Amino acid sequence: MEYEDMSREEKRHDQMTAAPDATEADAAPRVVTEHDGVTRVDIAEEAAVRPGPGPGMPEADGGSDSV
């Protein structure tokens, strides 16, 4: 199948599984919401890795020592 003939979902799957060690889990859908022109990717509560400062960092603990 030609790339131009692929659906948006097929193109996404192809891109997400193209890396040498990629798995089907890498292509799993993400929860994306849009509101008032803002797109948001929601992070699952049980996610092993989360964006932002890690535990013990003042920003994560609500401290005022942020830079």
N, C-alpha and C positions, 0 to 999 in steps of 0.2 A: 504494500500500500504506500502510495506517495504521501509525503509529509503534508502537502497542501490539501489532500483529501481526508486527513484525519480530523476527528472532532476535537474540541478543546480539551475534553477529558482524556482522550487518547494521546494527545500531544503532551499533556501534563504527566501522564503515566510514563510515557517514553522518556521524558526528561528526568523524572525522579528516579528511574531505574537504570539510567545510563552509566552511572559510576561503577567501577569494577567490583566493589563489595556491596552494592545496593541490593536491597531485598524488596519484596512486595510491600512490606510494612512501611518502607520509605514513601511509597506512592499512596498510602492510605489517605482518605480525605481528611481535611482539617475543618474545624468548626469556624466558619467565617461569617461575620455579621456586618451589615452595613446600616448606618443610621446617620441621617443628615449629611451625607457625602463622606462620612468617615468609615473606612474599612478596618475591621478589627479581627485579629486571629485569636480566638480564645484558647487558653492553655488548660488542659485537663488537670484536675486536682491531683490525680495519681501520676502525673508526669514525673519521670526520673530526673529530668533536667528542666530547669525553668530559667527564663530570662531574668536579668536584674542582679543585684548584689546577693552574694551568698550568705549563708548563716554565719553569724558572728561579725558581720560587717555592720558598722553603726547605721548605715542607711536601711539595712534590712531589719534591724532591731528597734528602729524608731529613734535612734540617737540623733543628736544635733551636730555631730562631728563631721557631717558630710562636706565634701570639697566643692 
